[in-house]
Amino acid sequence: MDTERRELEAGAEALGVRLAPETADRMLRLLDLLEKWNRAYNLTAVRERSAMCARHLLDSLTLVPRLGPGPILDVGSGGGFPGLVLALHSPSRQVTLLDSNSKKTRFMTQCRLELGLDNMQVVHSRVEDWQGGPFPQITSRAFASLAEMVPMTAHLLAQDGEHLAMKGPEATTEVEGLPTGWQLLEDSRVTVPGVDAERRILRIGRNSTDSTGETGD
């Protein structure tokens, strides 16, 4: 456990994120739960524990330096990433995880109970059907294309809020397909220790001319 924790802490530090030892330990407990549930429910195609650490924990932590104040909504949370990791990292921040798959929301609920994540809410619903927020930031990973996700979640995003979309090589094509009224605010390429695939974080917001919500005369 000590070696694994040190590797996790070192990987996080490479991303500009400091993990307290107790936080790192709780994240490794999350991996224990993921391994256990994955055998029965197939929550993730990643089977090797070290790969889970890199592709789920460290990959999720790439968002931390880009988070603003206030609550976060993680849509299409799947096995709970990045939302579970963000809730563990920032216990004073309210994090809502939203997914329509019941077995995955059961897993996330169990993680909330076993890890004592009082700052985390799990919602079992389709994104377009849920009425919550509005949230200053909405995160997503491997959920849907920007052309689908942005309008689908618009009612959940604060008027001056932003999406943090975790993407791969498809990012360039998806940005070109952004719906009218939305713009790319930032495109960051990130290197995740232990992950060879291209990783990019896109910040998406409403066009400044539309930020007041006014439609004119």
Solvent accessible surface area in square Angstrom, and as a share of the most:
residue,aa,sasa,rsa
1,M,126,0.56
2,D,79,0.41
3,T,78,0.45
4,E,40,0.18
5,R,57,0.21
6,R,135,0.49
7,E,113,0.51
8,L,1,0.00
9,E,40,0.18
10,A,61,0.47
11,G,6,0.06
12,A,0,0.00
13,E,129,0.58
14,A,77,0.60
15,L,28,0.14
16,G,65,0.63
17,V,5,0.03
18,R,187,0.68
19,L,10,0.05
20,A,25,0.19
21,P,62,0.39
22,E,113,0.51
23,T,22,0.13
24,A,0,0.00
25,D,44,0.23
26,R,59,0.21
27,M,0,0.00
28,L,0,0.00
29,R,107,0.39
30,L,0,0.00
31,L,0,0.00
32,D,63,0.33
33,L,16,0.08
34,L,0,0.00
35,E,47,0.21
36,K,124,0.52
37,W,41,0.14
38,N,4,0.02
39,R,185,0.68
40,A,82,0.63
41,Y,76,0.29
42,N,91,0.46
43,L,13,0.06
44,T,18,0.11
45,A,96,0.74
46,V,13,0.07
47,R,137,0.50
48,E,116,0.52
49,R,54,0.20
50,S,71,0.46
51,A,28,0.21
52,M,3,0.01
53,C,14,0.08
54,A,9,0.07
55,R,112,0.41
56,H,14,0.06
57,L,0,0.00
58,L,9,0.04
59,D,2,0.01
60,S,0,0.00
61,L,0,0.00
62,T,2,0.01
63,L,0,0.00
64,V,25,0.14
65,P,76,0.48
66,R,64,0.23
67,L,28,0.14
68,G,26,0.25
69,P,123,0.78
70,G,34,0.33
71,P,54,0.34
72,I,0,0.00
73,L,0,0.00
74,D,0,0.00
75,V,0,0.00
76,G,13,0.13
77,S,4,0.03
78,G,16,0.15
79,G,12,0.11
80,G,0,0.00
81,F,8,0.03
82,P,0,0.00
83,G,0,0.00
84,L,0,0.00
85,V,0,0.00
86,L,0,0.00
87,A,0,0.00
88,L,2,0.01
89,H,47,0.21
90,S,20,0.13
91,P,89,0.56
92,S,112,0.72
93,R,42,0.15
94,Q,105,0.46
95,V,1,0.00
96,T,9,0.05
97,L,0,0.00
98,L,0,0.00
99,D,16,0.08
100,S,64,0.42
101,N,54,0.28
102,S,49,0.32
103,K,61,0.26
104,K,45,0.19
105,T,9,0.05
106,R,122,0.45
107,F,0,0.00
108,M,0,0.00
109,T,58,0.34
110,Q,57,0.25
111,C,0,0.00
112,R,77,0.28
113,L,115,0.57
114,E,76,0.34
115,L,6,0.03
116,G,46,0.44
117,L,2,0.01
118,D,119,0.62
119,N,9,0.05
120,M,4,0.02
121,Q,93,0.41
122,V,34,0.19
123,V,16,0.09
124,H,106,0.47
125,S,24,0.15
126,R,138,0.50
127,V,8,0.04
128,E,69,0.31
129,D,89,0.46
130,W,45,0.16
131,Q,139,0.62
132,G,23,0.22
133,G,50,0.48
134,P,91,0.57
135,F,15,0.06
136,P,44,0.28
137,Q,10,0.04
138,I,1,0.01
139,T,0,0.00
140,S,5,0.03
141,R,46,0.17
142,A,99,0.77
143,F,62,0.26
144,A,23,0.18
145,S,36,0.23
146,L,0,0.00
147,A,49,0.38
148,E,98,0.44
149,M,1,0.00
150,V,0,0.00
151,P,69,0.43
152,M,56,0.25
153,T,0,0.00
154,A,28,0.22
155,H,77,0.34
156,L,0,0.00
157,L,7,0.04
158,A,18,0.14
159,Q,75,0.33
160,D,126,0.65
161,G,6,0.06
162,E,24,0.11
163,H,0,0.00
164,L,0,0.00
165,A,0,0.00
166,M,10,0.04
167,K,17,0.07
168,G,9,0.08
169,P,95,0.60
170,E,74,0.33
171,A,0,0.00
172,T,71,0.41
173,T,97,0.56
174,E,29,0.13
175,V,32,0.18
176,E,137,0.62
177,G,39,0.37
178,L,31,0.16
179,P,34,0.22
180,T,140,0.81
181,G,14,0.14
182,W,33,0.11
183,Q,62,0.27
184,L,64,0.32
185,L,76,0.38
186,E,69,0.31
187,D,57,0.30
188,S,16,0.10
189,R,164,0.60
190,V,25,0.14
191,T,117,0.68
192,V,4,0.02
193,P,44,0.28
194,G,75,0.72
195,V,17,0.10
196,D,153,0.79
197,A,58,0.45
198,E,61,0.27
199,R,49,0.18
200,R,14,0.05
201,I,3,0.01
202,L,0,0.00
203,R,62,0.23
204,I,0,0.00
205,G,3,0.02
206,R,40,0.15
207,N,45,0.23
208,S,85,0.55
209,T,118,0.69
210,D,57,0.29
211,S,43,0.28
212,T,96,0.56
213,G,45,0.43
214,E,135,0.61
215,T,137,0.80
216,G,61,0.58
217,D,202,1.05
